[in-house]
Amino acid sequence: MELKIKKSNLFIISLLLISLSLILSNGCKKSEPTSNSTSGNMSSMSNDMEGMENMPTEAVIAENGQSVCPVMKGNPINTDIFVEYEGKKVYFCCTSCKADFLDNPDKYIADLPQFKEQEN
């Protein structure tokens, strides 16, 4: 009886660990469907990383005012993940959010501080 209990506990613990690792490995994924269409402004985007590797987040915030991901609002930005859109850098928390932005940038730019300056 004691051996069966130990085996069942081991099985449950293994199942929990596998589930936890799958959840953590997914990162920040949105359940919202995205569009495959592209905007006319897409030609102005690039992923020019020169001089930007390991740029402190404080410097980015001072430069353009952006501190959170435009896709997963509230998540802090990762300064290694960005695109240049209409001559301004847009930063994201993960590559999944970067892809969502590239699918439909007009959906997100209204909330970005670096584009609000342009409107005034």
ROKOL-440929 format. One record per residue: residue number from 0; residue in one letter; z negated, x negated, y negated of N, C-alpha, C in turn. Coordinates in steps of 0.2 Angstrom, whole numbers, plus 5000, padded with zeros to 4 digits. Each point is the difference from the previous one (the first is absolute). Layout:
BEGIN
> resi, resn, n_pz, n_px, n_py, ca_pz, ca_px, ca_py, c_pz, c_px, c_py
> NUM, A, Z, X, Y, Z, X, Y, Z, X, Y
...
This chain:
BEGIN
> resi, resn, n_pz, n_px, n_py, ca_pz, ca_px, ca_py, c_pz, c_px, c_py
> 0, M, 5000, 4996, 5006, 5000, 5004, 4994, 5000, 4996, 4994
> 1, E, 4996, 4994, 5000, 4999, 4996, 4994, 5007, 4997, 4999
> 2, L, 5004, 4998, 5005, 5006, 4996, 4999, 5005, 5005, 4997
> 3, K, 5000, 5006, 5002, 5005, 5005, 4997, 4998, 5001, 4992
> 4, I, 4994, 5000, 4999, 4998, 5001, 4993, 5003, 4994, 4996
> 5, K, 4999, 4994, 5002, 5002, 4994, 4997, 5008, 5000, 4999
> 6, K, 5003, 5002, 5005, 5008, 5001, 5000, 5002, 5005, 4995
> 7, S, 4997, 5005, 4999, 5002, 5006, 4996, 4998, 4997, 4992
> 8, N, 4995, 4997, 4999, 4998, 4997, 4994, 5005, 4995, 4998
> 9, L, 5002, 4996, 5004, 5005, 4995, 4999, 5007, 5003, 4998
> 10, F, 5001, 5005, 5003, 5007, 5003, 4999, 4999, 5004, 4993
> 11, I, 4995, 5003, 4998, 4999, 5003, 4994, 5001, 4995, 4994
> 12, I, 4996, 4994, 5001, 5000, 4995, 4995, 5007, 4997, 4999
> 13, S, 5003, 4999, 5006, 5007, 4997, 4999, 5005, 5005, 4997
> 14, L, 4999, 5007, 5001, 5004, 5005, 4997, 4999, 5000, 4992
> 15, L, 4994, 4999, 4998, 4998, 5000, 4993, 5003, 4994, 4997
> 16, L, 4999, 4994, 5003, 5003, 4994, 4997, 5007, 5000, 4999
> 17, I, 5004, 5003, 5005, 5007, 5000, 5000, 5002, 5005, 4994
> 18, S, 4996, 5006, 4999, 5002, 5005, 4995, 4999, 4997, 4993
> 19, L, 4994, 4996, 5000, 4998, 4997, 4993, 5006, 4995, 4998
> 20, S, 5002, 4996, 5005, 5005, 4995, 4999, 5006, 5003, 4997
> 21, L, 5002, 5005, 5004, 5007, 5004, 4998, 4999, 5003, 4993
> 22, I, 4994, 5002, 4998, 4999, 5003, 4993, 5001, 4995, 4995
> 23, L, 4996, 4994, 5001, 5000, 4995, 4995, 5007, 4996, 5000
> 24, S, 5004, 5000, 5005, 5006, 4996, 5000, 5005, 5004, 4996
> 25, N, 4999, 5007, 4999, 5005, 5004, 4997, 5001, 4999, 4992
> 26, G, 4994, 4998, 4997, 5000, 4998, 4993, 5000, 5007, 4996
> 27, C, 5003, 5000, 4994, 5000, 5006, 4996, 5007, 5003, 5001
> 28, K, 5000, 5005, 5004, 5007, 5004, 5001, 4999, 5007, 4997
> 29, K, 5005, 5002, 4997, 5000, 5007, 4997, 5003, 5005, 5005
> 30, S, 4997, 5006, 5001, 5003, 5005, 5004, 5005, 5004, 4996
> 31, E, 5001, 4999, 4994, 5005, 5003, 4996, 5007, 4998, 5001
> 32, P, 5005, 5004, 5002, 5006, 4998, 5001, 5003, 4997, 4994
> 33, T, 5005, 4995, 5001, 5003, 4996, 4994, 5007, 5002, 5000
> 34, S, 5004, 4999, 4995, 5007, 5001, 4999, 5003, 4993, 5001
> 35, N, 5006, 5001, 5003, 5004, 4994, 5002, 5005, 4999, 4994
> 36, S, 5000, 5004, 4995, 5005, 4999, 4994, 4998, 4994, 4996
> 37, T, 5004, 4997, 4996, 4999, 4995, 4996, 5002, 5002, 4993
> 38, S, 4996, 4997, 4995, 5001, 5001, 4993, 5005, 4996, 4997
> 39, G, 5003, 5001, 4995, 5005, 4996, 4996, 4997, 4994, 4998
> 40, N, 4993, 5000, 4999, 4997, 4994, 4997, 4998, 4995, 5006
> 41, M, 5002, 5001, 5006, 4998, 4996, 5005, 5003, 4993, 5000
> 42, S, 5006, 4999, 4996, 5003, 4994, 5000, 4996, 4995, 4996
> 43, S, 4995, 5003, 4996, 4996, 4995, 4995, 4994, 4998, 5004
> 44, M, 4999, 5002, 5006, 4994, 4998, 5004, 5001, 4993, 5004
> 45, S, 4995, 4996, 5000, 5000, 4994, 5004, 4993, 4998, 5002
> 46, N, 5000, 4996, 5005, 4993, 4998, 5002, 4999, 4992, 4999
> 47, D, 5001, 4999, 4993, 4999, 4993, 4998, 4993, 4997, 5000
> 48, M, 4998, 4996, 5005, 4993, 4998, 5001, 4999, 4994, 4997
> 49, E, 5005, 4996, 4997, 4999, 4994, 4996, 4994, 5000, 4995
> 50, G, 4995, 4996, 5001, 4995, 5000, 4995, 4995, 5005, 5001
> 51, M, 5000, 5005, 5004, 4996, 5005, 5001, 4995, 5000, 5006
> 52, E, 5001, 4995, 5005, 4996, 5000, 5005, 4993, 4999, 4998
> 53, N, 4995, 5003, 5003, 4993, 5000, 4999, 4998, 5000, 4993
> 54, M, 5004, 5004, 4996, 4998, 5002, 4993, 4994, 5004, 5000
> 55, P, 4995, 4998, 4996, 4994, 5004, 5000, 5001, 5007, 4998
> 56, T, 4997, 5005, 5003, 5001, 5007, 4998, 4998, 5001, 4993
> 57, E, 4995, 4997, 4998, 4998, 5001, 4993, 5006, 4998, 4995
> 58, A, 5003, 4995, 5002, 5006, 4998, 4995, 5006, 5005, 5000
> 59, V, 5001, 5003, 5006, 5005, 5005, 5001, 4998, 5006, 4995
> 60, I, 4993, 5002, 5001, 4998, 5006, 4996, 5000, 4998, 4993
> 61, A, 4999, 4994, 4998, 5000, 4998, 4992, 5008, 5001, 4998
> 62, E, 5004, 4997, 5005, 5007, 5000, 4998, 5004, 5007, 4999
> 63, N, 4998, 5004, 5005, 5004, 5007, 5000, 4995, 5006, 5000
> 64, G, 4994, 4999, 5001, 4995, 5006, 5000, 5000, 5003, 5007
> 65, Q, 5003, 4998, 5005, 5000, 5003, 5006, 4995, 4997, 5005
> 66, S, 4995, 5005, 5002, 4995, 4997, 5005, 5000, 5004, 5006
> 67, V, 5003, 5005, 5001, 5000, 5004, 5006, 5008, 5001, 5002
> 68, C, 5000, 5002, 5007, 5007, 5001, 5003, 5002, 5007, 4997
> 69, P, 5007, 5000, 4998, 5002, 5006, 4998, 5002, 5006, 5005
> 70, V, 5000, 4997, 5006, 5002, 5005, 5006, 4993, 5002, 5003
> 71, M, 4996, 4996, 5002, 4993, 5002, 5002, 4995, 4999, 4995
> 72, K, 5000, 5005, 4995, 4996, 4999, 4994, 4993, 4999, 5002
> 73, G, 4997, 4995, 4997, 4993, 4998, 5001, 4999, 4994, 5004
> 74, N, 5005, 4998, 5004, 5000, 4994, 5003, 5002, 4994, 4996
> 75, P, 4996, 4995, 5000, 5001, 4994, 4996, 5007, 4996, 5002
> 76, I, 5003, 4998, 4995, 5006, 4996, 5001, 5000, 4994, 5004
> 77, N, 5005, 4998, 5003, 5000, 4993, 5003, 5006, 4996, 4996
> 78, T, 4998, 4995, 4997, 5005, 4997, 4995, 5005, 4996, 5004
> 79, D, 5000, 5000, 5006, 5006, 4997, 5004, 5005, 5005, 5002
> 80, I, 4998, 5006, 4999, 5005, 5006, 5002, 5002, 5003, 4993
> 81, F, 5007, 4999, 4998, 5002, 5003, 4994, 5008, 5001, 5000
> 82, V, 5002, 5004, 4996, 5008, 5000, 4998, 5000, 4999, 4993
> 83, E, 5006, 4998, 4997, 5002, 5000, 4993, 5004, 5006, 4999
> 84, Y, 4998, 5005, 4996, 5003, 5006, 4999, 5001, 5001, 4992
> 85, E, 5007, 5001, 4998, 5001, 5000, 4993, 4997, 4994, 4996
> 86, G, 5000, 4994, 5003, 4997, 4995, 4996, 4993, 4999, 5000
> 87, K, 4996, 5004, 5004, 4993, 5000, 5000, 4998, 5000, 5007
> 88, K, 4994, 4996, 5001, 4998, 4999, 5007, 4995, 5006, 5002
> 89, V, 5001, 5003, 5006, 4996, 5005, 5003, 4997, 4998, 5006
> 90, Y, 4993, 5000, 5000, 4996, 4997, 5006, 4998, 5006, 5004
> 91, F, 4999, 4998, 5007, 4998, 5005, 5005, 4994, 4997, 5004
> 92, C, 4997, 5005, 5004, 4994, 4998, 5004, 5003, 4997, 5007
> 93, C, 5006, 5003, 5002, 5003, 4998, 5007, 5007, 5000, 5000
> 94, T, 5004, 4998, 5005, 5007, 5000, 5000, 5002, 5007, 5001
> 95, S, 4996, 5004, 5003, 5002, 5007, 5002, 5001, 5004, 4993
> 96, C, 4995, 4999, 4995, 5001, 5003, 4994, 5006, 4997, 4996
> 97, K, 5001, 4994, 5000, 5006, 4997, 4997, 5006, 5003, 5002
> 98, A, 5001, 5002, 5007, 5006, 5003, 5003, 5000, 5007, 4997
> 99, D, 4995, 5004, 5000, 5000, 5006, 4997, 5002, 5001, 4993
> 100, F, 4998, 4995, 4996, 5002, 4999, 4993, 5007, 4999, 4999
> 101, L, 5003, 4996, 5004, 5007, 4998, 5000, 5004, 5006, 5002
> 102, D, 4998, 5005, 5004, 5003, 5006, 5002, 5001, 5004, 4994
> 103, N, 4995, 5001, 4996, 5000, 5005, 4994, 4996, 4997, 4995
> 104, P, 5002, 4995, 4996, 4996, 4997, 4995, 4998, 5005, 4994
> 105, D, 5005, 5005, 4999, 4998, 5005, 4994, 4994, 5004, 5001
> 106, K, 4998, 5001, 5007, 4994, 5003, 5002, 4994, 4997, 4997
> 107, Y, 5000, 4993, 4999, 4994, 4997, 4999, 5000, 4996, 4993
> 108, I, 5005, 4999, 4997, 5000, 4996, 4994, 4996, 5004, 4994
> 109, A, 5000, 5006, 5000, 4996, 5004, 4995, 4993, 4998, 4999
> 110, D, 4997, 4998, 5006, 4993, 4998, 5000, 4998, 4993, 4999
> 111, L, 5006, 4996, 4999, 4999, 4993, 5000, 4999, 4998, 4992
> 112, P, 4995, 4996, 4999, 4998, 4998, 4993, 5006, 4996, 4996
> 113, Q, 5003, 4996, 5004, 5005, 4996, 4998, 5006, 5004, 4997
> 114, F, 5001, 5006, 5003, 5006, 5004, 4997, 4998, 5005, 4995
> 115, K, 4993, 5001, 5000, 4998, 5005, 4994, 5000, 4997, 4993
> 116, E, 5000, 4993, 5000, 5001, 4997, 4994, 5007, 5001, 4997
> 117, Q, 5004, 5000, 5005, 5008, 5000, 4998, 5001, 5007, 4997
> 118, E, 4996, 5005, 5002, 5002, 5007, 4998, 4998, 5001, 4993
> 119, N, 4995, 4997, 4997, 4997, 5001, 4993, 5005, 4997, 4995
